Amino acid sequence: MKIHSPDHAWFTEARYGLFIHWGAYSVAARGEWLANRELIPLEEYKTQYVDAFHAENYDPKQWARLAKEAGMGYAVLTTRHHDGFALWPTACSEFHAGRLGPKRDLVGPFVEAFREVGLKVGLYYSPADWFHPDYPGPHFRDWPRNEDWSSEEARLRFVAYYHAQLRELLTQYGKIDYLWYDGCIPNNLQGKEVNEDLLKLQPHLLINERNGSPSHVHVSEQSIRRPKEDVLWEACMTLNTSWGYHAGDHQWKNPNEVIRLLTETAAGAGNLLLNIGPRGDGSIPEESADILLKVGSWLAQNGDSIHNSTPCNISWNQWGRCTANNNKLYLHIWNEVDGDLCFAEVKNTVKSAKVLATGLPLSIEQDGPRCFIRGLPKMTGNDLTLTLELELDGPPELITEQTSFWIPG
């Protein structure tokens, strides 16, 4: 994996992106897998959901403003999920938003709106296409296997089809920063050949690893798993428990939980790609917007502790997490401490300490591996994470490495 190209520096700087699952399935308000889970035939899916998908309140400029205010650096839109319904007028099939449902291009306005506010643009694409005549089928209870193609000719036609759609996405909308693959199953989709061709079209393009090499970004889904290798990586997580809009899913993460996810990923020099599911009309659930804006307010004051973070393995404490950026160490305090904090296990000399959001200087007293930080402001129950900035005499060095996968506290 090529990971140190200057073209990819934006990814490290951002550390936080918006994932958007949106399509005809959003009309049903039962998640994006309903065609498979409910064994829905194609004609019923068209009549019940595609024909009712009008996107009448779709305002990509409002989406982009929200992402910008939330402190995000990029966004990824599901241009085509496993149901095969394309959100742009593809010439490769008749199952697309230019002909059915909204009867207009939904991808172009998205790209334009996010570019306008200075955010990087990512396009999600699933090679799997449940209803395509050459795909093994829509209703496998597990993903189809390589031997489930009806013939080698069908497989080759299907590869040519999805390859052609990706070429459309990468030639019709100007510069695209990130191609986010999903549903690359069966796995004999000639991903290497396809990716090499796409990188000829847009050499700067970041590609996640789900369709093979060449690729650049390792992805962990609904969990934070930092790779052992020195690679770009990203944890993609839902804001509730669903990817596509689900009207019955009220299990929202609160702003502090999102900040914890951010600090966890940034500590490992990774990114958080946080998902929302707009309704079928294009409106964003109020709960989603409210949480994102509250986290954005925290980032406006504490973003230096997240953006462009470097790896930080300092984990021995009972109050939160640490992130780093060169000689700066950031202590993210999740659990309230009473005025003073003892920070241990760091080799470095601590030169100064302050509250990052306000610049309030804090007194420090260092005794060997123990650093006492005095005069912390009192946190209230409504406060989000309190973040301290410590200036060290060099990059953070840990006295005792963490070797177990879990530490008490």
C-alpha positions in Angstrom: 0.0 0.0 0.0 1.3 3.5 -0.9 0.7 5.6 2.1 3.0 8.6 2.1 2.0 10.4 -1.1 1.6 14.2 -0.7 -1.8 13.8 -2.4 -3.0 11.9 0.7 -1.9 14.5 3.3 -5.5 15.8 3.5 -6.7 12.4 4.9 -4.3 12.6 7.9 -5.1 16.3 8.4 -8.9 15.7 8.5 -9.1 12.7 11.0 -12.9 13.1 10.8 -15.4 12.5 7.9 -19.1 12.2 7.2 -20.5 8.9 5.8 -23.9 9.2 4.2 -26.0 6.2 3.4 -28.9 7.3 1.2 -31.0 5.7 -1.5 -34.3 4.3 -2.4 -34.2 2.1 0.7 -34.4 5.3 2.8 -38.0 5.6 1.8 -38.8 2.3 3.6 -37.1 3.6 6.8 -36.0 0.1 7.7 -32.3 0.2 6.8 -30.4 -0.4 3.6 -30.5 -4.2 3.5 -34.3 -4.6 3.4 -34.5 -6.0 -0.2 -32.3 -8.9 0.9 -33.6 -9.3 4.4 -37.2 -9.3 3.4 -36.8 -11.3 0.2 -38.3 -8.4 -1.9 -38.6 -9.1 -5.6 -37.3 -6.4 -8.0 -40.7 -5.2 -9.3 -42.0 -4.8 -5.7 -38.8 -2.9 -4.7 -39.3 -0.6 -7.7 -43.0 0.0 -7.1 -42.8 0.4 -3.3 -39.6 2.2 -2.8 -37.8 3.4 -6.0 -40.9 5.1 -7.4 -41.6 6.7 -4.0 -38.0 8.0 -3.8 -38.4 11.7 -4.8 -35.6 13.3 -2.8 -37.9 16.4 -2.7 -36.1 18.0 0.3 -32.5 17.0 -0.8 -30.3 20.0 -0.2 -26.7 19.0 -0.6 -25.5 22.6 0.3 -27.2 22.2 3.7 -25.5 18.8 4.1 -22.2 20.3 3.3 -22.7 23.2 5.7 -23.5 20.7 8.4 -20.4 18.7 7.8 -18.3 21.8 7.8 -19.8 23.1 11.0 -19.3 19.6 12.5 -15.6 20.0 12.0 -15.3 17.3 9.3 -12.8 17.3 6.5 -14.5 15.1 4.0 -17.7 13.2 3.1 -18.5 9.9 1.5 -21.9 9.4 -0.3 -23.4 6.0 -1.2 -23.6 6.5 -5.0 -24.9 2.9 -5.4 -25.5 0.4 -2.7 -26.1 -3.3 -3.0 -29.6 -2.8 -4.3 -28.0 -1.6 -7.6 -30.0 1.7 -7.8 -27.5 4.3 -9.0 -27.9 7.9 -7.8 -26.6 9.3 -11.1 -27.8 8.8 -14.7 -25.6 5.8 -15.6 -25.5 4.6 -19.2 -24.8 1.1 -18.0 -28.3 0.2 -16.8 -31.9 1.6 -16.6 -32.0 1.3 -12.8 -30.9 4.9 -11.9 -32.1 8.2 -10.4 -32.1 9.9 -13.8 -34.8 7.7 -15.1 -36.7 6.5 -12.0 -37.6 8.0 -8.6 -36.1 11.5 -8.4 -35.5 11.6 -12.2 -32.4 13.7 -11.8 -28.7 13.4 -11.0 -28.1 13.3 -7.2 -24.3 12.8 -7.3 -23.3 15.9 -9.2 -24.9 18.4 -6.8 -23.4 16.5 -3.8 -19.9 16.8 -5.3 -20.4 20.5 -6.2 -21.8 21.4 -2.8 -19.0 19.8 -0.7 -16.3 21.2 -3.0 -17.8 24.6 -2.5 -17.2 24.6 1.2 -13.7 23.2 0.9 -14.3 19.6 1.9 -12.8 16.6 0.2 -15.2 14.4 -1.8 -15.5 10.6 -1.4 -17.8 8.3 -3.4 -19.0 5.0 -1.9 -19.6 2.3 -4.5 -20.7 -1.3 -4.0 -19.7 -3.7 -6.9 -22.3 -6.1 -5.6 -25.6 -5.5 -7.4 -28.4 -7.8 -6.2 -30.8 -7.3 -9.0 -28.4 -7.2 -12.0 -29.1 -10.2 -14.3 -25.5 -11.4 -14.2 -25.1 -11.1 -10.4 -25.5 -14.4 -8.5 -28.8 -13.1 -7.0 -30.3 -10.8 -4.4 -31.4 -13.1 -1.6 -28.4 -15.1 -0.5 -28.6 -15.4 3.3 -24.8 -15.1 3.3 -22.8 -13.5 0.5 -22.6 -15.5 -2.7 -19.4 -17.5 -3.3 -17.2 -17.4 -6.3 -18.8 -20.6 -7.6 -22.3 -19.1 -7.5 -21.9 -17.2 -10.8 -24.1 -18.7 -13.4 -21.2 -18.8 -15.9 -17.8 -17.4 -16.5 -19.3 -15.3 -19.2 -21.8 -13.8 -16.7 -18.9 -12.9 -14.3 -16.9 -11.2 -17.1 -20.0 -9.2 -18.2 -20.6 -8.2 -14.6 -17.0 -7.0 -14.1 -17.2 -5.0 -17.3 -20.4 -3.4 -16.1 -19.2 -2.3 -12.6 -15.9 -1.2 -14.1 -17.8 1.0 -16.6 -19.9 2.6 -13.8 -16.8 3.5 -11.8 -15.3 5.0 -14.9 -18.4 7.2 -15.2 -18.1 8.4 -11.6 -14.4 9.2 -12.1 -14.8 11.0 -15.4 -18.1 13.0 -15.1 -17.6 14.8 -11.8 -14.1 16.3 -11.8 -11.6 15.5 -9.1 -12.7 12.8 -6.6 -10.6 12.4 -3.6 -11.6 9.0 -2.2 -13.2 5.8 -3.6 -14.9 3.9 -0.8 -15.6 0.3 -1.8 -18.1 -2.0 -0.2 -19.8 -5.2 -1.2 -16.9 -6.6 -3.2 -18.3 -10.1 -3.1 -17.9 -12.6 -4.7 -14.2 -11.6 -4.5 -13.2 -12.6 -8.0 -14.1 -9.2 -9.4 -10.7 -8.4 -10.9 -10.2 -5.6 -8.4 -6.5 -5.1 -9.2 -7.1 -4.5 -12.9 -10.0 -2.2 -12.1 -8.1 -0.2 -9.5 -5.1 0.2 -11.7 -7.3 1.6 -14.5 -9.0 4.1 -12.1 -5.7 5.4 -10.8 -4.7 6.2 -14.4 -7.9 8.3 -14.6 -7.2 10.1 -11.2 -3.7 9.3 -9.9 -4.2 11.2 -6.7 -7.3 9.0 -5.7 -7.4 7.3 -2.3 -8.9 3.8 -2.5 -9.9 1.6 0.5 -8.7 -1.9 0.6 -11.9 -3.8 0.1 -11.5 -4.5 -3.6 -7.8 -5.5 -3.3 -4.6 -3.7 -4.3 -3.5 -1.2 -5.3 -5.2 0.5 -2.4 -4.4 2.9 0.4 -6.8 2.9 3.3 -7.5 0.1 5.7 -11.1 0.1 7.1 -12.5 -1.3 10.3 -16.3 -1.3 10.5 -18.3 -0.6 13.6 -15.2 -1.0 15.7 -11.8 0.7 16.2 -9.0 -1.7 15.1 -5.7 0.0 14.5 -3.7 -2.0 12.0 -0.2 -3.2 13.0 1.2 -2.0 9.7 2.1 1.7 9.1 -0.9 2.4 6.8 -3.7 5.0 6.5 -6.7 3.7 8.3 -10.2 4.6 9.2 -13.0 3.4 11.5 -16.4 3.7 10.0 -19.2 3.9 12.6 -22.9 4.7 12.8 -24.4 7.5 14.8 -27.1 5.2 16.0 -27.0 1.5 15.1 -28.2 1.7 11.5 -26.5 2.8 8.3 -29.5 3.6 6.1 -32.3 5.6 7.7 -34.3 3.5 10.2 -37.3 5.3 11.8 -37.3 2.9 14.7 -33.7 3.3 15.7 -33.4 5.8 18.5 -30.1 4.4 20.0 -28.1 7.6 19.3 -24.6 8.1 20.5 -24.3 11.3 22.5 -21.7 14.0 21.7 -19.3 12.7 24.4 -19.4 9.2 22.9 -18.6 10.6 19.5 -15.7 12.6 21.0 -14.4 9.4 22.6 -14.5 7.7 19.3 -12.6 10.6 17.8 -9.9 10.5 20.4 -9.6 6.7 20.2 -9.0 6.9 16.4 -6.8 9.9 16.6 -4.6 8.3 19.2 -3.9 5.6 16.7 -3.3 8.1 13.9 -6.5 7.0 12.3 -9.7 8.6 11.0 -13.3 8.4 12.2 -15.9 8.2 9.3 -19.2 8.8 11.1 -22.4 7.8 9.3 -25.8 9.4 9.1 -28.8 8.2 7.2 -31.0 10.9 5.7 -34.7 10.3 5.2 -36.0 9.3 1.8 -36.9 13.0 1.1 -33.3 14.0 1.7 -33.8 15.6 5.1 -31.4 14.8 7.9 -32.9 13.6 11.2 -32.8 16.3 13.7 -31.1 14.1 16.3 -28.2 13.5 13.9 -27.7 17.2 13.1 -27.9 18.2 16.8 -25.2 15.6 17.8 -22.9 16.6 15.0 -23.1 20.3 15.7 -22.3 19.8 19.4 -19.2 17.8 18.5 -18.4 20.5 16.0 -18.5 23.1 18.7 -16.0 21.0 20.8 -13.7 20.6 17.8 -13.8 24.3 17.0 -11.9 24.8 20.3 -10.1 21.5 20.6 -9.4 20.5 17.0 -5.6 20.8 17.3 -5.7 17.6 19.5 -7.4 15.6 16.7 -6.3 17.0 13.3 -3.1 15.6 11.9 -2.5 13.6 15.0 0.6 11.3 15.3 0.5 7.9 17.0 0.2 8.0 20.7 0.5 4.8 22.9 0.2 6.5 26.3 -2.7 4.6 27.8 -2.0 4.2 31.6 -4.7 6.3 33.3 -8.2 6.1 34.6 -9.6 9.3 33.3 -9.6 9.2 29.5 -7.3 9.1 26.4 -4.2 10.8 25.0 -3.5 12.1 21.5 -0.3 13.6 20.2 1.0 15.9 17.5 4.8 16.0 17.5 5.9 17.6 20.8 2.4 18.3 22.0 0.5 15.8 24.1 -3.2 16.1 24.6 -5.0 14.7 27.7 -8.7 14.1 27.0 -10.4 13.9 30.4 -13.7 12.0 30.2 -14.1 11.4 33.9 -14.1 14.4 36.2 -11.1 15.0 38.3 -11.1 17.1 41.4 -8.8 20.1 40.7 -5.5 18.2 40.3 -4.5 15.4 38.0 -1.5 13.0 38.4 -0.2 12.0 35.0 2.3 9.2 35.1 4.4 6.9 32.8 5.8 9.6 30.5 9.6 9.8 30.0 9.6 13.4 28.8 10.0 16.6 30.6 6.7 18.5 30.6 7.5 22.1 29.8 4.0 23.6 30.2 0.3 22.7 30.5 -2.9 24.6 29.6 -6.6 24.0 29.0 -6.7 23.8 25.2 -10.1 25.4 24.7 -9.5 28.5 26.8 -5.7 28.8 27.0 -5.9 28.7 30.8 -2.3 28.0 32.1 -2.0 25.2 34.6 0.8 24.7 37.1 2.9 21.5 36.8 5.1 19.7 39.2 7.1 16.7 37.9 8.6 14.0 40.1 10.3 11.3 38.0 7.6 9.6 36.0 4.8 11.4 37.8 3.6 14.8 36.6 1.1 16.7 38.8 -1.1 19.2 37.0 -2.8 21.7 39.3 -5.8 23.9 39.0 -8.0 22.2 36.5 -11.4 23.9 36.0 -14.3 22.1 37.5 -16.3 20.0 35.0 -20.1 19.9 35.2 -22.4 17.1 34.1 -23.2 18.9 30.9 -19.6 19.5 29.9 -18.1 17.7 27.0 -14.6 16.3 27.2 -12.0 18.5 28.9 -8.8 18.6 26.9 -5.4 19.7 28.2 -2.4 20.5 26.0 1.1 19.6 27.4 4.2 20.8 25.7 7.0 18.3 26.0 10.7 18.4 25.3 10.2 16.0 22.4 7.7 13.5 20.9 5.9 11.6 23.7 7.8 8.6 25.1 6.2 6.0 27.3 8.1 4.3 30.1 6.1 1.1 30.1 4.7 -0.1 26.8 1.1 -1.6 26.8 1.5 -5.2 25.7 -2.0 -6.5 26.6 -5.0 -5.8 24.5 -6.9 -4.4 27.5 -5.9 -2.5 30.6 -8.2 -2.2 33.7 -9.7 1.2 34.3 
